[in-house]
Amino acid sequence: MPLELEPVQRRLPDHTIHWFASTGSTMTEAARLAAAGCASGTVVGADEQTAGIGRQGHLWHSEPGNGLYVSIVLRQQFPVDAFPGLTLAIGLAVREAVLEASGIQCDLRWPNDLLVDGRKCAGILLRMEAPALIAGIGINVNHAAFPEDLASRATSLRLAGGRTIAREDLLVQVLEAVDRYCRLILEEGIQPVLRLFTQASSYVSGRRVIVDEGGSILNGTTAGLDAAGFLLLRRDNGKLVKILAGGVRPE
């Protein structure tokens, strides 16, 4: 079912929302608008993406009418060291919105995945597209099933909670929560975000994990976040290493 934009726009008068029945990628369209000078807080969303962008070049499964696929243009003057923490902040915002809309408590897997019972229900992608940041958010909302290659790793709010969720309400809650966390970083820096993310995630500390860095695989136990928001990993030889990027999964 297509998203009803009018009631969303009434509740969010400070956001300009561009909504498409179908688009290649909301990230690509948001970057185009950012380059053309659109206002901070501009939102691009779609009922369907035909080439949704995930982490590390992966495609995001964007089933028509059942997910929330949005990208937000951010132009705030964030501290220069805030970029890693911003990804964590957007994850916290989506987690809050999902809890409010569905009652489902998500786990956060560093740096940008939301999980329910170990399966991914949402992902965050933050990109610098001068002169702005683009925050891409994909949430599996009312999917009833997934393709065979994703079924063991993905879930939706509907599958997890046993009921359909109004995407309009969820969109409002996501955008309001993103606004709150952006203000938090501007007013207090990223340290409150790091504290909240650590409290909300089972992956940040004391978790045996495998980290796929693309060219190498690391095993170890997570040992918290550093002051910038990067994950610390204690290798089995006792060495502490900083994970700048990579896929993290349970060992």
JOHU-V604019 format. One record per residue. PHI is phi in whole degrees, -180 to 180 (* if undefined). PSI is psi in whole degrees, 0 to 359 (999 if undefined). OMEGA is omega in whole degrees, 0 to 359 (* if undefined). Layout:
BEGIN
PHI,PSI,OMEGA
PHI,PSI,OMEGA
END
This chain:
BEGIN
*,131,180
-62,146,176
-71,139,178
-89,106,188
-77,326,188
-57,311,179
-66,330,177
-67,314,182
-65,326,177
-64,323,181
-80,344,182
-129,65,186
-65,341,181
-86,356,179
-110,131,169
-88,123,185
-116,122,174
-103,118,184
-119,135,182
-120,143,171
-64,320,179
-153,141,176
-150,162,177
-63,302,180
-152,131,176
-65,330,177
-62,315,181
-64,317,180
-68,321,178
-65,321,177
-63,321,178
-64,316,179
-67,321,178
-62,318,179
-64,332,180
-85,358,174
97,22,181
-63,160,183
-72,153,172
-60,140,183
91,356,175
-61,137,184
-120,136,171
-118,127,179
-137,166,181
-153,148,172
-73,337,180
-149,140,169
-115,134,178
-94,347,179
-147,52,181
-59,140,185
-101,125,173
-109,189,180
-69,151,174
54,36,176
79,4,179
-74,154,174
-83,146,176
-99,122,180
-65,115,188
-122,74,182
-63,132,184
-59,129,170
78,355,186
-116,351,180
-118,174,172
-114,113,184
-123,103,186
-137,152,173
-132,139,186
-121,131,176
-86,125,181
-118,123,180
-119,8,181
-61,153,179
-85,76,180
-73,154,175
-56,151,185
-63,335,182
-95,13,189
-87,349,190
-57,308,179
-60,319,180
-67,332,178
-64,320,177
-59,316,179
-65,322,180
-64,318,179
-65,322,176
-61,317,177
-63,320,180
-62,315,180
-66,321,178
-59,315,178
-62,316,181
-64,318,179
-63,317,179
-62,316,181
-65,319,185
-80,328,190
-125,345,186
79,6,183
-92,129,178
-94,114,181
-93,147,169
-87,152,178
-112,122,177
-104,119,182
-56,139,356
-97,351,197
-151,23,181
-115,143,171
-109,132,186
-123,148,168
-128,121,183
52,39,176
82,0,180
-111,144,186
-77,130,176
-118,347,180
-159,155,178
-143,154,181
-121,141,175
-138,121,180
-114,127,181
-132,142,172
-85,119,176
-127,87,187
-47,133,7
-101,44,184
-148,168,168
-102,143,176
-116,122,177
-102,111,178
-97,134,183
-131,127,174
-124,125,180
-126,128,173
-80,106,188
-99,291,188
-114,23,176
-61,134,177
-93,341,181
-163,169,179
-132,158,175
-57,155,186
-55,323,183
-75,349,179
-112,345,191
-58,328,182
-84,349,185
-118,349,186
-123,153,173
-147,177,178
-131,166,177
-63,325,177
-65,313,180
-65,321,183
-75,326,186
-105,350,177
78,16,178
-153,159,177
-78,153,182
-120,136,176
-71,115,181
-65,330,179
-61,313,179
-63,318,181
-63,319,179
-61,315,178
-59,314,182
-66,323,177
-63,310,184
-67,322,177
-65,320,180
-69,321,176
-61,318,177
-59,316,181
-62,316,183
-72,328,174
-64,318,177
-64,321,179
-59,315,180
-66,319,180
-64,325,184
-88,326,188
-127,359,183
82,189,187
-92,351,184
-61,318,175
-60,326,178
-65,315,180
-62,320,179
-65,314,181
-67,321,179
-64,318,179
-60,320,180
-69,329,186
-91,348,188
-113,133,174
-84,356,185
-97,346,190
-74,325,186
-144,133,174
77,17,182
-109,128,173
-74,124,185
-139,164,168
-114,131,179
-115,120,177
-97,106,181
-93,14,180
93,299,179
-98,350,182
-151,158,178
-116,129,178
-116,141,174
-116,149,177
167,193,181
-118,129,181
-65,144,187
-133,33,175
97,188,179
-111,148,173
-83,182,187
-66,343,179
-96,348,181
104,5,176
-80,150,182
-80,137,176
-102,136,182
-126,126,176
-92,110,178
-69,163,182
-66,341,176
-86,5,178
93,349,182
-73,136,178
-98,124,181
-122,152,179
-99,128,178
-96,113,181
-86,328,179
-164,158,178
143,162,178
-85,126,181
-109,130,177
-143,158,180
-61,146,177
-75,999,*
END
